[in-house]
Amino acid sequence: MGGGVGVVPGRGGRLIGSLSKASPVNMPQNEYIERHTKLYGKRLDHEERTRKKAAREGHKQSENAQNLRGLRAKLYAKERHAQKIQMRKAIKQHEERNVKGAADEKEPTNPVPAYLLDRANPTSAKALSSQIKNKRAEKAARFSVPIPKVKGISEEELFKVVKTGKKIAKKAWKRVVTKPTFVGPDFTRRPVKYERFIRPMGLRYKKANVTHPTLNVTVQLPILGVKKNPSNPLYTQLGVLTKGTIIEVNVSDLGIVTASGKIAWGRYAQITNNPENDGCLNAVLLV
C-alpha cells in the first residue's frame, strides 16, 4: 500500500492514518524536569524538603541494615562497606594534605645572599583541612554545655519500691519516682494494674526559669520536653529533671529569629540546680 492510509482487517474496513501522519503524542521529551523548573520555578519548601530528605538518609540506612535478611543483607553490607572505605580514604587524604605556611623568622645558620634575605622559606606541615577543622569546631560548640559533668544518680536513689497485690503475696515490681519530672500536656496515666513507674503529681514541673547567657535576662518559659538526662536513658524516657538535664523550652516569647528569618519555637537549655532541693527549675539557654 503506497498511500498514507491503511485498512484494518476484521474491523469493517475502518481506515486509520499511518504513524507518519498521526497526531503528536503528548509525552515529556528530553530534559523536561529541568525545563519545567526553569519555566515555573521550584516549590516554596524545596530546600527544606531536600534538607530533611538528606537528614533521613542515615535513619534509612540504619533501618535497612537492621531489617534486611538473606542475600539482600549481604549485598547491602557489601555496598556500605565500599562506601565506608571511600569515606575513610577521603578523610585520610585530607589529613595528609600538605599545607604550606611561612617559616618562623629566625637567624639563618648559614650565610644567605643579599637577594635571598627578603624571601620567606615555606615549610610543609601535615594538618587537617580547614573544612574539617571548622566542622569539628561547630560540632564541639553545638554540644558544649555550661555543666559538662554531673554526678550520676542511682536507681536506688531515684526509685522507691512499692509493694502491691493481694495481702498474702505482695509483689514489689512498682516504682515511685522520687525526683521532679515533666510529663506532656496530653499525658494519660496507664491503668493502675499495668502502671510500673508512678510519677507523683506534686513533683511535676511545667515551667522553668531560663537565663539567656548573652542578654543576661531570666524569664519563665514553658517546658516542651526532656531531651536527655545524662544519668540514664530510662530517666530521659520518664522525663526526670535533675541537675545537668537538657530540656527543650518554648522561646517564642523571646523573639529569637533563626537564620532564615523565622521566629524560633523551641530551644535547648540545661538545668543548673537541684530542683528537688530548691522547689524551682533553673536553667541556662544553649545558644
C-alpha positions as CSV (number, residue, x, y, z in Angstrom):
1,M,0.0,0.0,0.0
2,G,1.7,3.1,-1.2
3,G,-0.5,5.7,0.4
4,G,-0.5,7.1,3.9
5,V,-3.8,5.3,4.8
6,G,-4.3,1.6,5.7
7,V,-7.2,-0.7,6.2
8,V,-7.6,-2.7,9.4
9,P,-8.8,-6.2,8.5
10,G,-11.6,-7.7,10.5
11,R,-13.0,-4.4,11.8
12,G,-15.3,-3.4,8.9
13,G,-12.6,-1.9,6.8
14,R,-12.1,1.1,9.1
15,L,-9.5,3.5,7.8
16,I,-6.7,4.7,10.0
17,G,-3.9,7.2,9.4
18,S,-0.3,6.0,9.2
19,L,2.1,6.6,12.0
20,S,3.9,9.2,10.0
21,K,0.8,11.4,9.8
22,A,-0.6,10.7,13.3
23,S,-1.2,13.5,15.8
24,P,1.8,14.2,18.0
25,V,1.8,12.2,21.2
26,N,1.8,14.4,24.4
27,M,4.7,12.8,26.2
28,P,7.5,14.6,28.0
29,Q,10.6,14.8,25.9
30,N,14.3,15.3,26.7
31,E,15.1,17.3,30.0
32,Y,11.5,18.0,30.8
33,I,12.1,18.3,34.6
34,E,14.8,21.0,34.1
35,R,12.6,22.8,31.6
36,H,9.7,22.8,34.0
37,T,11.9,24.2,36.8
38,K,13.2,27.0,34.6
39,L,9.7,28.0,33.5
40,Y,7.8,27.7,36.8
41,G,10.5,27.5,39.5
42,K,10.6,25.2,42.4
43,R,8.3,24.6,45.4
44,L,8.5,27.1,48.2
45,D,9.7,24.4,50.6
46,H,12.0,22.7,48.1
47,E,15.2,23.4,50.1
48,E,13.6,22.3,53.4
49,R,12.3,19.1,51.9
50,T,15.7,18.4,50.4
51,R,17.4,19.0,53.7
52,K,15.0,16.7,55.6
53,K,15.4,14.0,52.9
54,A,19.2,14.2,53.3
55,A,18.8,14.1,57.1
56,R,16.6,10.9,56.9
57,E,19.2,9.1,54.8
58,G,21.1,8.0,57.9
59,H,18.0,6.6,59.6
60,K,17.0,4.8,56.4
61,Q,20.4,3.2,56.1
62,S,20.3,2.1,59.7
63,E,16.8,0.7,59.3
64,N,17.9,-1.3,56.2
65,A,21.0,-2.6,58.0
66,Q,18.9,-3.9,60.8
67,N,15.9,-5.3,58.9
68,L,17.3,-6.8,55.7
69,R,17.8,-10.5,55.7
70,G,19.5,-13.1,53.5
71,L,21.1,-12.2,50.1
72,R,19.8,-8.6,50.3
73,A,21.5,-8.1,53.6
74,K,24.8,-9.4,52.2
75,L,24.6,-7.1,49.1
76,Y,23.7,-4.1,51.2
77,A,26.5,-4.8,53.7
78,K,29.0,-5.0,50.8
79,E,27.8,-1.7,49.3
80,R,28.0,0.1,52.7
81,H,31.5,-1.4,53.3
82,A,32.7,0.0,50.0
83,Q,31.2,3.4,50.8
84,K,32.9,3.5,54.2
85,I,36.2,2.6,52.6
86,Q,35.9,5.5,50.2
87,M,35.0,7.8,53.1
88,R,38.0,6.8,55.1
89,K,40.2,7.3,52.1
90,A,38.9,10.8,51.6
91,I,39.4,11.6,55.3
92,K,43.0,10.3,55.1
93,Q,43.7,12.4,52.1
94,H,42.5,15.5,54.0
95,E,44.7,14.6,56.9
96,E,47.8,14.1,54.8
97,R,47.4,17.2,52.8
98,N,50.5,19.4,52.9
99,V,49.7,22.9,54.0
100,K,52.3,25.4,53.1
101,G,52.9,28.2,55.6
102,A,55.5,30.9,56.2
103,A,58.6,29.8,58.2
104,D,59.3,31.3,61.6
105,E,61.5,34.3,61.4
106,K,64.8,33.4,62.9
107,E,68.5,34.0,62.2
108,P,69.8,31.7,59.4
109,T,72.6,29.3,60.4
110,N,74.3,29.5,57.0
111,P,75.2,32.8,55.2
112,V,72.5,33.8,52.8
113,P,73.0,36.1,49.7
114,A,71.5,39.6,49.8
115,Y,68.9,38.8,47.2
116,L,67.5,35.9,49.3
117,L,67.2,37.9,52.6
118,D,63.6,39.0,52.0
119,R,62.4,35.7,50.7
120,A,60.4,33.5,53.1
121,N,61.1,29.8,53.0
122,P,57.8,27.9,53.0
123,T,57.5,24.9,55.3
124,S,55.3,21.9,54.7
125,A,53.3,20.7,57.7
126,K,50.8,18.0,57.8
127,A,47.5,19.4,59.0
128,L,43.8,18.8,58.7
129,S,42.0,20.8,56.1
130,S,40.2,23.9,57.2
131,Q,36.8,22.5,56.3
132,I,37.2,19.5,58.6
133,K,38.5,21.8,61.4
134,N,35.5,24.1,61.0
135,K,33.1,21.2,61.1
136,R,34.7,19.8,64.3
137,A,34.6,23.2,65.9
138,E,30.9,23.6,65.1
139,K,30.2,20.2,66.4
140,A,32.1,20.9,69.6
141,A,30.3,24.2,70.1
142,R,27.0,22.6,69.5
143,F,27.4,20.1,72.3
144,S,29.2,22.4,74.7
145,V,27.1,22.9,77.8
146,P,27.5,25.0,81.0
147,I,27.8,21.9,83.2
148,P,29.8,19.3,81.3
149,K,30.0,16.7,84.1
150,V,27.4,15.9,86.7
151,K,27.1,13.3,89.5
152,G,25.2,10.2,88.5
153,I,22.0,9.2,90.2
154,S,21.5,5.5,91.0
155,E,18.2,3.8,90.6
156,E,18.1,3.0,94.3
157,E,18.1,6.8,94.9
158,L,15.6,7.7,92.2
159,F,13.0,4.9,92.7
160,K,11.1,3.9,95.8
161,V,9.8,0.3,95.8
162,V,6.0,0.0,96.2
163,K,4.5,-3.4,97.2
164,T,1.2,-4.1,95.6
165,G,-1.1,-7.1,95.1
166,K,-3.0,-9.4,97.4
167,K,-2.4,-9.3,101.1
168,I,-0.8,-12.7,101.3
169,A,1.6,-12.5,98.3
170,K,2.5,-8.8,97.7
171,K,4.8,-8.2,94.7
172,A,7.4,-5.4,94.7
173,W,7.5,-4.5,91.0
174,K,6.2,-1.0,91.1
175,R,8.4,2.1,91.5
176,V,7.6,5.6,92.6
177,V,9.9,8.3,91.1
178,T,11.3,10.5,94.0
179,K,12.7,13.2,91.8
180,P,10.9,16.0,89.9
181,T,9.6,15.0,86.5
182,F,8.0,16.5,83.4
183,V,5.0,15.0,81.6
184,G,3.4,16.4,78.4
185,P,0.0,18.2,78.4
186,D,-1.7,15.2,76.7
187,F,-0.3,12.6,79.2
188,T,-2.7,10.0,80.4
189,R,-1.8,7.5,83.2
190,R,-2.0,3.8,82.4
191,P,-4.4,1.6,84.3
192,V,-3.2,1.0,87.8
193,K,-2.9,-2.7,87.2
194,Y,-0.3,-2.1,84.4
195,E,1.5,1.1,85.7
196,R,5.1,0.3,86.7
197,F,6.5,3.8,87.2
198,I,4.5,6.2,89.2
199,R,5.3,9.9,88.8
200,P,3.6,11.9,91.7
201,M,1.6,15.0,90.7
202,G,3.3,17.1,93.4
203,L,6.8,16.6,91.7
204,R,5.8,17.5,88.2
205,Y,7.1,20.8,86.6
206,K,5.7,22.6,83.6
207,K,7.8,25.8,83.6
208,A,11.5,26.7,84.1
209,N,13.4,29.8,84.9
210,V,15.6,30.1,81.9
211,T,18.6,32.5,81.7
212,H,19.8,33.9,78.4
213,P,23.7,33.9,78.7
214,T,24.1,36.7,76.1
215,L,21.2,39.0,77.1
216,N,21.7,38.3,80.9
217,V,17.9,38.1,81.4
218,T,15.9,35.4,83.2
219,V,12.4,34.5,82.0
220,Q,9.9,31.8,83.0
221,L,9.3,29.6,79.9
222,P,7.1,26.5,79.4
223,I,8.9,23.2,79.0
224,L,8.3,21.3,75.8
225,G,10.1,18.1,76.6
226,V,13.2,16.4,78.1
227,K,15.9,15.9,75.5
228,K,18.5,14.0,77.5
229,N,19.2,13.1,81.1
230,P,22.9,12.3,81.4
231,S,22.5,9.8,84.2
232,N,20.4,7.2,82.4
233,P,18.4,6.8,79.2
234,L,15.5,5.5,81.3
235,Y,15.4,8.8,83.2
236,T,15.1,10.6,79.8
237,Q,12.2,8.4,78.8
238,L,10.5,9.1,82.2
239,G,11.2,12.8,81.9
240,V,13.2,13.1,85.2
241,L,14.5,16.6,85.9
242,T,17.9,16.5,87.6
243,K,21.0,18.7,87.5
244,G,22.6,18.7,84.1
245,T,19.5,17.5,82.2
246,I,18.9,19.0,78.7
247,I,15.4,20.2,78.3
248,E,13.5,21.9,75.4
249,V,11.7,25.2,76.2
250,N,9.4,27.4,74.3
251,V,11.3,30.6,73.4
252,S,8.7,32.1,71.0
253,D,8.0,34.9,73.5
254,L,11.7,36.0,73.5
255,G,11.6,36.8,69.8
256,I,14.6,34.8,68.8
257,V,14.9,34.6,65.0
258,T,16.5,31.8,63.0
259,A,19.0,32.3,60.1
260,S,16.1,32.1,57.6
261,G,14.2,34.9,59.4
262,K,11.6,32.8,61.1
263,I,10.8,33.1,64.8
264,A,12.3,30.2,66.8
265,W,9.9,28.0,68.6
266,G,11.9,25.6,70.7
267,R,15.5,25.8,72.1
268,Y,17.5,23.6,74.4
269,A,18.5,24.6,77.9
270,Q,20.5,22.8,80.7
271,I,19.2,22.6,84.3
272,T,21.8,24.2,86.6
273,N,20.3,23.5,90.1
274,N,18.8,20.6,92.1
275,P,15.0,21.1,91.7
276,E,14.2,18.7,94.5
277,N,16.0,20.9,96.9
278,D,15.1,24.4,95.6
279,G,11.5,23.8,94.7
280,C,12.0,25.5,91.3
281,L,13.7,24.8,88.0
282,N,16.7,27.0,86.9
283,A,18.3,26.5,83.5
284,V,20.7,28.2,81.1
285,L,19.8,28.6,77.4
286,L,22.1,26.9,75.0
287,V,22.8,29.4,72.2
